[in-house]
Amino acid sequence: MTARCVMVLGTTSGAGKSWLTTALCRWYARQGLKVAPFKAQNMSNNARVVAGGEIGSAQYFQALAARAVPDVRMNPLLLKPEHDTHSQVVLMGQVDAELSRMAWRGRSASVWPVIAQALDELRAENDVVVIEGAGSPAEINLHDSDIVNMRVALHCNARCLLVTDIDRGGAFAHLYGTWALLPEAERALIGGFVLNKFRGDATLLAPAPQMLQDMTGVPTVATLPMWWQHGLPEEDGVFDDRARSSGAVSKTIAVIAYPRISNLDEFQPLKNIPGVRLVWARTPADCAGADWIILPGSKHTSGDLAWLRAQGLDAAVAAHAAQGRAVLGICGGLQMLGEALIDPHGIDGNAPGLGLLPLVTVFEQAKTVQRTQTLFGNVAGAWQALSGTPVQGYEIHHGQTAQHPAMAAAGNVAQAVLPGGLGWQNNTGNVLGCYLHGLFEDPAVLQALFGAATPTLDSVFDGLADYIDAHFAPSVIPDLIRDP
């Protein structure tokens, strides 16, 4: 095993683990080191397609930050919530139906050997492995079945940072309480505390960091100021609800935020376009005045469609479309725009659609998971700018969508705008549906729709690395990978 392992733990979900891990990946890669990210288990409906299947989006971006090829070993276990008490289990990139039915603690025992092997292989192939924990390492009810936090750290003798969100309040209690709940052998791996999302005068923190160090022996190695627009998508389905734009608003885009929204990270580039205001819509009032309404992907299409109807959002979307305004459905959103969802295998559920496209979706047992490169054909109306635009993205779906036979026979035919059943449009041209995720991450699509480019991912990753370089205490980051 050649790699040094650095691990980012958090006092809570949303503390800043994912972006700090990403920043460290780029920082070490810029030193000429061979770097790989790792997260043993990720619970998220934000996923990306890589060789061998799918992994959590955070590890995909971390791999790119590390200048590495994304690999299923970087996130060997992915849990994709479908209901409050059930998740689809993806092991080494592939859905595992047996594990999906298994109880949590039984599952942990079954998957740990696979997780350990994936990590060991990455250690053997790299100079540094930057590991992200999950939630908090001090979830004492789950400690015996832990496969993602301190069991991983002990397995590879990782040097650990513990990060907390000071903007929430109670940061020093969070840090001390987390440290205190860990067994002594695990405490010994904590090398530094990180205060994230700080607003104000950092000198006012004294004497708390020194008091905390006196009690724990662990120094506070960084105080990171609040940074709203670092450009990296939020992780784990947590998104910034604040509606805002850069400059005067010229276009308002409302994205329907149903409970099982998936792949919401693909909308991050819209936040970076001057004049675009992005709104997460949960009520009809949130859609009022929107230029576009987007129905995003869903991990449970029929369930989210029922929720949408219960909120009255079906009527809001229909009224918006009736006024000739632009509607876009992506993956599950495309399926909702059709006439019906048909589920012969119990994959998702049967349901009537919104009826804005004369299409029908049938859920199949086989799951389509692939990267796709294609070309828009003739596109009319509100989406005409996409005509002839090359596009690349990714597909993750069970449903297969086609023309509604009876409606087509009666002359109501959807216009195919992407080959192979990937994209459809209504006759008036304002309603568009497609299976491709990642449209707004494609520079050609952004240029066609907005005449604008957004910062490249490389520039975002370099900005993150510069940020931690400026705010960590000197030598802390290189010391994490030096011999003790």
N, C-alpha and C positions, 0 to 999 in steps of 0.2 A: 504494500500500500504506500504510494508515494505522496498522495495529496494531503495537504493540511486542510482541516475542516474548520470553518467559521460558521456559527449558527446564530440566527436572529430570532430571539424569543420575544413574546409580547405579554404584557400584563392582562390584556383583553384583546378581543377581536377589534380590528380597526385602529390598533395602536400605531401602525406604521411599519409592520414587518415586511410586507411585500415590496414596498418601494425602497426601503433601506436595503433589502437583499438585492434588489435590482441595481441600486447604486454601487454596492460593494462588488457585484459581478463586473460592472464596467471599470471600477477603480482598479481591481486586480488585473483585469485584462489589459488595461493600459500600461501596466508594468511589464508587459511581455510574457505574462504567465498564461498557461493553459487552464481555463476556468470552466467549471460546470455548476449549474444550480441544482438544488434538490429539495423536494418537499415530499415526505413519505406519503401523506394523505391530505388531499385537498377536498373540501366540500364546497362546490361551486357549480353553478350552471353556466359559467363562462368557460368555454373550452375551445381549444384549437386543434386542428388536424396536423399531425406530424407522421413521419414514417412509423408504421406499426399501429397507428390508431389515433387516440385523442388524449390530450393532457390539459390540465388547468391553464387558463390564459396567462396567469401570473408567471408560471414556469416557462411558458413559451417566450414571453417578453424577457424574462431573466436570461434565458439561453441566448437570445439575440444580443442582449447587453453584454454577455460574456464572450461574444463573438464565436459562439458554439452552434452547432447544428442541433435544433430541438429534438429531443429523444424521449420515448416513453419511459425510460428509466429515470428521468428527472422528476417524474410524478407518477410513481408506480400505481398508486391507488387514488382514484377520483370518484367521489360520491356526488351524484347529481340529484338533488332533491326533486321529487315528483309530488309528494304530499307532505304534510307536517310530520308524519311518522314513517315515511318510506323514501328511500333513495335508490336510484339505479347505480349499481356498483360497476365501475370500469377498472379492471386490473390489467396492468401493462398494456393499456391502450384499447382493450376490448371489453365489451359488456359481458359480465359474468352473471347469468341468471341465478345460479345456485347461491352465490355470495349475496346477491340482492335479496334473497329470501331468508338469509341466515341472521340470527341475532347478533347484535353489535359485538359483545364480548367473544362469542364463538368465532366471529369473523376475524377479529384481531389475531387470535392464535393461528388461524389458517394463513393469513397473508404476511405475517412478520418475516418468515424465511424469504419470501419473494422480495420484500422491501429491503432486507439486509443485503441480499445478493445484488440488487440494483445499485445500492449505495456503494458496496465494495467494488463493483465493476467500474463505477465512475471514479472512485478513489485511485484505482489502479491505472487509470488512463489520463489523469489530470494532475496539475500542480496544486490547485486549490479547488475545493468544493464549498460553495456557499449555500448553507442550508436554511430553509425557512421553517419555523415552527407553526403551530396552529392554535388559535385561541390563546389559552394560558397554560403554562406548564404546571400550574398549581391547581388544576381541576382534580382535587383529591378523590372524588368519586370515580374518576376514570383512570387513576394512576396505575392500578393493577393491569389494565388492558391498554396502556399507552403504547402507541406505535409511531407517534409523530413528533413528540417533544423530547423529554429527557432520556427515553430509551434509545432514541437515535443519537443523542449527544454522547451518551455513555459508550455506545457501540463504536463510535469513531473518535472518542476523546476530543470532542469539538470545543473550541474556545467560544464562549457564548456572550452575546450582548443581550440585555433585557431592556426593551423599549416600552415607554408608556406615553399615553396621550395626555399631556398636562392641561390641554384646553378643556378636558372633561372635569377637571378638579380631582383632588385626592391623589395626585400622582405619587407623592412620597409614601403614602399609605399603601398604594398599589404595589410599588416597588418593594417596600419592606415586607408586606404581607406575602407577596409571591415568593420572595427569597426565604422567608421564615417557614413556609409550608413545605419547602423542598427538603428531602433527606440530605444529610451532610455531604455525601459523595456527589450529589447533584449540585448543591450550592457551590462546591469547589470549582465547578466548571464556569460559573458566572464571572466574567472578567470585567464587565463594565455596565453601568446603567446609562440609558439614553433618554433624555427628556425631549419629546417630539411635540410640534405644534405650539411652541411657546410664543405668546404675544406680550410685549412690554419690555421692561428694563431687566435684563438678566441679572444685574447686580442685586436686585431685590430678592433673589432666591436664597442668598446667604442668610443664615449659616446652615440651611437645611442640607445641601449636598455633603458638607463635611460631617454633619451630625449623622447622616445616613451611612457614610463611610465608616465612622467610628463604631456604629452598631453592627455593620455587616462585613467590614473589610473590603467592600467593593466601591471603587471610585465612580463618580458620575463623569463620563468621558466626553459627553457632547450635550449641548443644549441647542436644539434645532428650531429656528424661528418658523412660525406658520408660513406655509408656502402653498397658496391656493392653486396656482396654475403651473405645476411642474410638467404637465403634459402626458403623464402616465395614467392609463385608465385605472379606476378604482377596482379593488379586488373583492371577491366574495359577495357580489350582488349589492355592495354598499356604494351608493352613488350620491353625488352632491346634488341636493334638491334645490339649491338656489338657482333661480332662473336669471341668467345674466348673459351679456354679450360684450364683445370687445368693440367699442365705438358705437355709433348710432345704429339702432336696430333697423335692418332692411328686410329681414325674413325671420319669422317665428316658426319654429318646428316643434310640434308637440309629439312626444313619444309616449305611447300608452304604457304605463308602468303596472302591468298586472302582476299578481303575486309570484308566478313562476316564470317571470321574464328571464330569458337566457341571452347570453352573448351581448349584454348591454355595453360591454367595453368597446364594441365596434363603433359606437357613437362618439367616442372621445374626440376624434378629429373635428366634429361639428362645433365643439366648444372653442376650437382654436381659430375658427374662420371669422374675420372681422365682419360685424354686422349681423351675425347669426345669433339668435336667442333660442336656447334649447330649454324646453319645459318638459318635466316629467308629469304626465297627466294621469290623475286618478279619478277625476270627476269631469262631468261635461263642462263645467265652468273653466277648467284648465285648458280646454280646447278652444274656447272662445277667442276669435281673432287670429287663430293660427293660419299660416299660409300652407303648411303641410301638416298632415297627421301621419305618423308612422306606427304601424302595428309590428312590433319587433318579434324576435323568436320567442318560443315558449317551450318549457320542459313538459308541460301538460296542457296541450292545446284546448281540449274540450273543457277542462276545468277553468282555464283562464278565460275562455269564451263565455262560460256561465257567469264568471265574476264580472266580465265586461258588461253583460246584459243587466246584471243586478245593480250596477252603478249607473245605468242609463247611458253608458258610453256607446252602445250600439246605435242608438238614435242620433247621438252627436256625430258619429262617424258617417252615418247615412246622410244626415243633413249637410254635412261638410261636402260630401261627394256630390250631392244633388245640386249644390251651388257651383259645381264645376271646379272645386278646389282640389288640390293634389292629395292623393292618398297613396301610401306605399306600404305594402306588406312584405315582410322578410321571413322566409321559412314558415314557422308557425303562424305568422301574420298573414302570409299568402294563403295558408290553409283556411284561416278564419274568413277571408274575403270571399271564398267560394260558396257554393250552395249547400254542401253537405260534407260531413266527416263520417266515414264508414270504417268501422273497426272490427273486422271479423275475428281477430286473434286476441282481443283484450289488451291491446298495447296502450291505447290512449282513451278511447271512449267514443261513442257515436254522438253526433250533435248536428243540428242544422247550422249552416254558416250564415254569414251576414248578407249573402246574396248580391254582392257588388261585382263579382266576376262569375260567369257561367261555367264553373269548374266543380269537380268533385274530387275529394282526396280519400284514398284508401290506405289505411295503415298496414304495413307489411312487417312480418317478423324480422326480416333482414334489415339491418341499419346501414344506411348510406353514410360513410365517413370518408371524405376524400377532398383533396385540393383540386380546384377546377380553374381552367383558363379558357376563356371563350370571347365572343364578340356580340355586342348588341346588334340586332337587325334594325329594321325600320321601326322607329318609335314615334308615336304621334302625341299631339297635345302638350300637356304640361311637362311631359318627360322627353320631349322631342330632342333636346340637346344630347341625349344619350345615343342617338342613332349612330351606328358605325363605331361606337367607342369600344376599344378592347377592355376587358375586365378580368381580373383574377381574384379569387376568393376561396371559400371553403364551404363544404356541405356537411351537415350533421342532421339527419332526419330519417324517421321511419316511414313517413307518408310519401305516397306517389300521387301526383296530381295530373288530371287530364280534363279534357272537355266533358261537360255534362252531356251525355248522348242525346237525351230527349230535347234539351234546349238547343243543341247544335242542329238537330234535325229540323227544328222550328225556325232556324235562321239566326239564333242568338249565339254567336260564336266569339270566343275570346281570341284576341290577336296574339300569336306567339312572337315574343320579342327576343327570346334567347332560345337556342336549340335544345333539344332533348327534354322538353317539358320544364325547363329551368325558369322561364319567365313569361308572364302573360299580362295583357292589357285589355281594358274594356274599349268599346267602340268609340267613346267620346275622348279617350286618351288621358283622362285625369286619374284613373285608378290603375296602379301598377303593382304586380306581385312577382316576387322572385325567390328562389331557394338559396341564392348565394349570400352567405354572410361575408362581411368585409368590404362592401361596396365603398364605404366612406373612408376606407384605408387605402384605396386605390387612387394614385395621383391623377390618372387619366379621367376617372369619374368625377373627382373634385374639380378638376379643371373644366370639364364639360358643364357641370351643374352650377358652379359658383365662380368660374373664372379665377380660381384662387388655389394656391398651394398652402399646405400646412407644414409646420416643422417636421423634419424627417425624424424617424425613431432614433437614428444615430445621434442627432443633435439633442434629443430628449435625454438619452442615456448619458451623453457627455455632460449635460447640464446637471444631472443627478450626481455624477461622480465629482464634478467641480464643487457642488454644494456640500457634500460630506467632507471633502478635502478642506474646505474653508471653515467648517464648524466643529469638526472633531479635534480633540486635543492632539498636539503634535506627536507623531510616531505611533499613535494608538492603532491605526488601521494596519500599517506594516507589522507592528508587533504581534498582531493576532495570528500571523502565520510564521513567526519566528520560533525557533526552539526555546522552550522555557529557560 
